[in-house]
């Protein structure tokens, strides 16, 4: 049977293809948009059966009838600064709804990428309507699709599961440009300039002390594959359950490169961490704190552990150093 992975040449999608290969699955239809062709590199090491452009999938679905085991829908416009709302809603909402409708008709499990951006500035991050206040049209597109899922779940004919990804980092994100993770940018800044730049304090946080739930992509893949095995439906947070500072990320990068164990304060005193002004363009649109509430995921039966920033970023930096 065939597995469909959308966004397959992207960051999480390509790592999910790798994860499927690890469990012996290579009958995979990879769906993506290679307008930015360099993303193909993310798939070179992995095995797939076919490739479809994003625009071809709708017309190809009829030919896939009866042959699909599951759909992992990772494809989306993920640029939180995108200002074209029509484009965002077509790509992230309508496209997702059409694919879900086909899966329900075919009784095919549908596991999709939502986002912690639905929570906006927080301060609570549990999968409840009262906590959901997106700050941008990207977050709104993800929120609206989650609402669509909630309405249809009581009458679902097959598994439907959404994962609200928090700040994912790790291999295969190099094509994302400004939307790549803090860890990726910190590594490249340190390699190029000998220092890591972080924002000065904002929203009541000190310099570099803004906090996010940073989750390694391998842990994200593990949750996706668990959902496939378990058949569990619902909308779940996907993060570590603990917020860590941007200073923690910078320190993990620098210490791994240098083989040291210095604190962020010590690194800043040495000029290896530099604090820069907060961009005006991000005022009112920035999450200064996120932390996944994992109660629902744990209650559903997921018992895997998540890497800390110190563990995950160190592993990522070692891989980046080898590339």
Secondary structure by P-SEA (a helix, b strand, c coil): cbbbbcccccaaaaaaaaaaaaacccccbbbbbccccccccccccccccccccccccccccccccccccccccccccccccccaaaaaaaaccaaaaaaaaaaaaabbbbbbbbcccccccccccccccccbbbccaaaaaaaaaaaaaaaaccccccbbbbbbcccccccccccccccccaaaaaaaaaacccbbbbbcccccccccccccccccaaaaaaaaaaaaaaccbbbbbbcccccccaaaaaaaaaaaaacccccaaaaaaaccbbbbccccccccccccbbbbcaaaaaaaccbbbbbcaaaaaaaaaaaaaac
